[in-house]
Amino acid sequence: MVVSHFLRWIDTAKVGERAAAATALAGAYVGRELPFEDRCAAEAALTLLLDDPSPKVRLALAEALSLSANAPLQIIAALAADQPDVAGVVLARSPLLTDADLIDRVASGPVVIQKLIADRPAVSMSLAAAIAEVAEPEACVALIGNYGARIASLSFMRMAERFGHDAGVREALIADPRLPSDCRHLLLVKLGEALKTAPLVLALMGAARAERVTRDACVKASLTLIEGTHAVEHAALVEHLRLRGDLTASFIIRVLAHGKIDFFGAALVVLTGRDEPRVRALLAGGQDVALRALLRSAGLAEATHAIILRALKVWREVANGRRVAGAQEVSWLMLRELGGQATEGELAGLVKSIHLDALRENARGHALAIAAA
């Protein structure tokens, strides 16, 4: 029998010869080229090779068996627990390893093993959740870049919460089109926090100004985020902002001034608990009395109602094709509702800042258009 000769030979063979023999025997086994009795003997011989003192032999064994669904399970399990360069081959490829096996290795293995598992051709939702929860940043980056991985929204959020301060993870998350909008907002906040505490920013601006500048930048970035968010995700983003305490009256007014009516409606649904169709109908054609009642139910102060109603009327006219207007025109009309440029107060200051931002943005766009002509 060939296998019996092999077993007598390996005690005196050199490392390279044993590695080559391991490859050949494993190939014959997984290729089902052996009669039943020889196959049983081959499995025993392959199991014996697990005790070979040379990692080169065990690596050859791992490479030969790692892709096969016919490999002996006990050998695959032993190789998966070997030193990283041997175990990594099996952990990255073997179809015999269950999610439980892989999750255990993610929890206990070094980052190199975590990365290999995260980069498997197919990663289940439960395995992705384990990587998001306990793996190192490098493994999370590998998971995000793996489009064979099924990543739940909650797992995206856990990676954003754990490593939003890490530039590599943050960049990978933001570049992923699967990333939910609430995670994108959290990353914007994390980026703002990182910037305002950066030594260079503090040296140039001071703590107070850095805080104000980064806060304003996050608000503007949030508006851009809303613009790129599908309507089906608005409710999740609204809830995320509400839980963070960012769904303030000033933010809602800014959203409305920029014409994000769908998001404004989603915010009212969350804040009032009313049915979405009813809220949409009121925004589209409701009378002032009903709209004021809706705004009161949302907790918006009476002082804000007039400018909100003014903005809604303008955006209705724009939607019906009776008017052409943008944030610059709408914010100006909102300011007029408060009494014009000379008006003082916190609400007037907010609307003025929205109007000035819109003026600057339009002027910048005009200048760039002239330069490109």
C-alpha positions in Angstrom: 0.0 0.0 0.0 1.3 3.4 -1.0 0.2 5.1 2.3 2.1 2.5 4.4 5.3 3.2 2.5 4.6 6.9 3.0 4.3 6.5 6.8 7.6 4.6 7.0 9.3 7.2 4.8 8.4 10.4 6.5 10.5 9.8 9.5 13.7 10.1 7.5 12.5 12.5 4.7 13.7 16.1 4.5 11.3 19.0 5.1 10.9 19.9 1.5 10.2 16.3 0.6 7.6 15.9 3.4 5.9 19.1 2.3 5.7 17.9 -1.3 4.4 14.5 -0.2 1.8 16.2 2.0 0.6 18.2 -1.0 0.4 15.1 -3.2 -1.4 13.0 -0.6 -3.9 15.7 0.3 -4.6 16.3 -3.4 -5.3 12.6 -4.0 -7.6 12.6 -0.9 -9.7 15.6 -1.8 -9.8 14.5 -5.4 -11.4 11.2 -4.4 -8.8 9.3 -6.4 -8.2 6.6 -3.8 -10.2 3.4 -3.1 -12.0 3.4 0.2 -9.4 1.5 2.3 -6.6 3.7 0.9 -8.7 6.7 1.6 -9.1 5.8 5.2 -5.3 5.2 5.5 -4.6 8.5 3.7 -6.8 10.3 6.2 -4.8 8.8 9.1 -1.6 9.8 7.4 -2.8 13.4 6.9 -3.8 13.5 10.5 -0.3 12.3 11.5 1.2 15.2 9.5 -0.5 17.7 11.9 2.2 16.7 14.4 5.1 17.5 11.9 7.5 19.8 13.6 8.0 21.9 10.5 5.4 24.6 9.8 6.3 24.3 6.1 4.8 20.8 6.1 1.7 21.9 7.9 1.4 25.0 5.6 1.6 22.7 2.6 -1.2 20.6 4.1 -3.3 23.7 4.8 -2.9 25.0 1.2 -3.9 21.6 -0.3 -7.0 21.1 1.9 -8.2 24.7 2.5 -10.5 25.0 -0.5 -12.1 21.6 -0.4 -15.4 20.7 1.1 -14.2 17.1 1.1 -11.2 17.7 3.5 -11.3 15.9 6.9 -13.0 18.2 9.4 -10.7 17.3 12.3 -7.7 18.2 10.2 -9.2 21.6 9.2 -10.1 22.3 12.8 -6.5 21.6 13.9 -5.0 23.6 11.2 -7.3 26.6 12.0 -5.8 26.6 15.5 -2.2 26.4 14.3 0.3 29.3 14.2 -1.0 32.3 12.3 0.7 31.7 8.9 -0.7 28.2 8.8 -4.1 28.9 10.4 -4.6 31.9 8.2 -4.8 29.9 5.0 -7.6 27.7 6.3 -9.4 30.5 8.1 -9.4 32.6 4.9 -10.7 29.9 2.6 -12.2 26.7 4.1 -15.9 26.2 3.5 -16.0 23.7 6.3 -15.6 26.3 9.1 -18.9 27.4 10.6 -19.7 31.0 11.7 -19.2 29.8 15.3 -15.7 28.6 14.5 -14.8 31.9 12.8 -16.4 34.1 15.4 -14.4 32.3 18.1 -11.2 33.0 16.1 -12.1 36.7 15.6 -12.6 37.1 19.3 -9.3 35.3 20.3 -7.0 35.8 17.3 -4.5 38.5 16.4 -5.3 41.2 14.0 -3.8 39.4 11.1 -6.2 36.5 11.6 -9.1 38.9 12.0 -8.3 40.6 8.7 -8.1 37.2 6.9 -11.5 36.2 8.2 -13.0 39.6 7.3 -11.7 39.2 3.8 -13.3 35.8 3.2 -15.2 35.5 -0.2 -18.5 35.4 1.8 -19.0 36.8 5.3 -22.4 36.2 6.9 -24.3 38.9 8.8 -23.6 37.3 12.2 -19.9 37.0 11.4 -19.8 40.6 10.2 -21.5 41.7 13.5 -18.8 39.9 15.5 -16.0 41.6 13.5 -17.7 45.0 14.0 -18.1 44.4 17.7 -14.6 43.1 18.7 -12.1 43.3 15.9 -9.3 45.8 15.5 -9.6 48.7 13.1 -7.6 47.1 10.3 -10.0 44.1 10.3 -13.0 46.4 10.2 -11.4 48.2 7.2 -11.0 44.8 5.5 -14.7 43.9 6.2 -16.0 47.2 4.8 -14.0 46.7 1.7 -15.3 43.2 1.2 -18.4 43.3 -1.0 -19.0 39.6 -0.3 -19.8 40.6 3.3 -23.4 41.1 4.4 -23.2 43.9 6.9 -26.2 45.0 8.9 -27.0 48.6 9.6 -26.3 48.0 13.3 -22.9 46.6 12.5 -22.1 49.8 10.4 -23.1 51.8 13.4 -21.0 49.8 15.8 -17.9 50.4 13.7 -18.7 54.1 13.4 -19.1 54.3 17.2 -16.0 52.3 18.0 -13.6 53.7 15.4 -15.1 56.9 14.0 -12.0 58.7 15.3 -9.8 56.4 13.3 -9.0 58.0 9.9 -8.7 54.7 8.1 -12.0 53.3 9.3 -13.8 56.6 8.8 -12.6 56.9 5.2 -13.6 53.3 4.4 -17.0 53.8 5.9 -17.7 57.1 4.2 -16.7 55.6 0.8 -19.1 52.7 1.2 -22.4 53.3 -0.6 -24.1 50.8 1.8 -23.5 53.0 4.8 -26.8 54.2 6.4 -27.4 57.9 6.7 -27.4 57.9 10.5 -23.9 56.4 10.5 -22.7 59.1 8.0 -24.0 61.8 10.4 -22.2 60.1 13.3 -19.0 60.1 11.3 -19.4 63.8 10.5 -19.7 64.5 14.3 -16.6 62.3 15.0 -14.7 64.2 12.4 -15.7 67.5 13.9 -14.7 66.3 17.4 -11.3 65.3 16.0 -10.7 68.6 14.2 -11.7 70.8 17.1 -9.2 69.1 19.4 -6.4 69.0 16.9 -3.3 70.9 18.2 -2.9 72.9 14.9 -6.6 74.0 14.9 -6.4 75.0 18.6 -3.2 76.9 18.0 -4.7 78.8 15.0 -8.2 79.5 16.4 -8.4 78.9 20.1 -10.8 76.5 21.7 -13.9 78.7 21.6 -13.7 79.6 17.9 -12.7 76.0 17.0 -15.8 74.7 18.8 -18.0 77.2 16.9 -16.4 76.7 13.5 -16.6 72.9 13.7 -20.2 73.0 14.9 -21.2 75.2 12.0 -19.3 72.9 9.6 -21.1 69.9 11.0 -24.5 71.5 10.5 -23.7 72.4 6.9 -22.4 68.9 6.3 -25.6 67.5 7.8 -27.6 69.5 5.2 -25.5 68.1 2.4 -26.0 64.6 3.9 -29.8 65.0 3.9 -29.7 66.0 0.2 -27.9 62.7 -0.6 -30.1 60.5 1.6 -33.0 58.5 0.1 -36.4 59.4 1.4 -36.8 55.9 2.9 -33.8 56.6 5.2 -35.2 59.9 6.5 -37.0 58.4 9.5 -33.9 56.6 10.7 -31.8 59.8 10.3 -34.4 61.9 12.1 -34.4 59.4 15.0 -30.6 59.4 15.1 -30.5 63.2 15.3 -33.3 63.2 17.9 -31.5 60.8 20.2 -28.3 62.8 19.9 -30.1 66.0 20.7 -29.3 67.5 17.3 -32.9 67.8 16.1 -33.2 71.3 17.4 -35.6 74.0 16.3 -32.7 75.9 14.7 -31.7 72.9 12.7 -35.3 72.3 11.5 -35.6 75.9 10.4 -32.3 75.6 8.5 -33.5 72.4 6.9 -36.8 74.1 5.8 -35.0 77.2 4.5 -32.9 75.0 2.2 -36.0 73.2 0.8 -35.6 69.8 2.4 -39.4 69.4 2.7 -39.4 65.6 2.7 -36.9 65.5 5.6 -38.9 68.3 7.4 -42.0 66.1 7.0 -40.2 63.1 8.4 -39.1 65.2 11.4 -42.7 66.3 12.1 -43.9 62.7 11.9 -41.3 61.7 14.6 -41.9 64.7 16.8 -45.7 64.6 16.6 -46.4 60.9 16.4 -48.9 61.7 13.6 -49.4 59.4 10.6 -47.1 60.2 7.7 -49.8 60.6 5.0 -51.6 63.1 7.2 -48.4 65.2 7.8 -47.6 65.1 4.1 -51.1 66.2 3.2 -50.9 69.2 5.6 -47.5 70.2 4.2 -48.7 70.0 0.6 -51.9 72.0 1.1 -53.0 72.4 4.7 -54.4 75.7 6.0 -52.4 77.8 8.4 -54.6 76.9 11.4 -54.0 73.2 10.9 -50.3 73.7 10.2 -49.8 75.8 13.4 -51.5 73.1 15.4 -49.1 70.6 13.8 -46.1 72.8 14.7 -47.3 73.2 18.3 -47.7 69.4 18.5 -44.0 69.1 17.3 -42.9 71.3 20.2 -41.8 74.2 18.0 -42.2 77.6 19.7 -44.9 80.0 18.5 -42.3 82.5 17.5 -41.1 80.2 14.8 -44.5 79.5 13.2 -44.7 82.5 11.0 -41.4 82.0 9.3 -42.0 78.3 8.9 -45.4 79.0 7.2 -43.8 81.6 5.0 -41.1 79.2 3.8 -43.7 76.4 3.3 -45.8 78.7 1.0 -42.8 79.6 -1.1 -41.7 76.0 -1.5 -45.2 75.0 -2.4 -45.2 77.6 -5.2 -41.8 76.3 -6.4 -43.1 72.8 -6.4 -46.2 73.8 -8.4 -44.0 75.7 -11.0 -45.4 79.1 -10.1 -42.1 80.5 -8.7 -38.4 80.1 -9.0 -36.5 80.4 -5.7 -33.7 78.9 -3.7 -32.4 79.1 -0.1 -31.2 82.7 -0.7 -34.7 84.0 -1.6 -36.6 81.9 0.9 -34.3 82.9 3.8 -34.7 86.6 2.8 -38.5 86.2 2.9 -38.3 84.5 6.2 -36.2 87.4 7.5 -38.8 89.9 6.2 -41.5 88.0 8.1 -39.5 88.8 11.2 -39.1 92.5 10.3 -36.1 92.7 8.0 -32.4 93.1 8.5 -32.7 95.5 11.5 -34.6 92.9 13.6 -32.7 91.7 16.7 -33.0 88.5 18.6 -31.8 84.9 18.5 -34.3 83.8 15.8 -33.5 86.7 13.6 -29.8 86.0 14.0 -30.3 82.4 12.9 -32.3 83.4 9.8 -29.7 86.1 8.9 -26.9 83.5 9.2 -28.8 81.2 6.9 -29.3 84.0 4.4 -25.7 85.1 4.5 -24.5 81.5 4.0 -26.8 81.2 1.0 -25.5 84.5 -0.4 -21.9 83.3 -0.1 -22.6 79.9 -1.6 -24.4 81.4 -4.6 -21.6 84.0 -5.1 -19.0 81.2 -4.9 -20.9 79.2 -7.5 -21.2 82.2 -9.8 -17.5 82.9 -9.5 -16.6 79.3 -10.3 -18.9 79.4 -13.3 -17.3 82.5 -14.7 -13.8 81.1 -14.1 -14.8 77.9 -16.0 -16.3 79.8 -19.0 
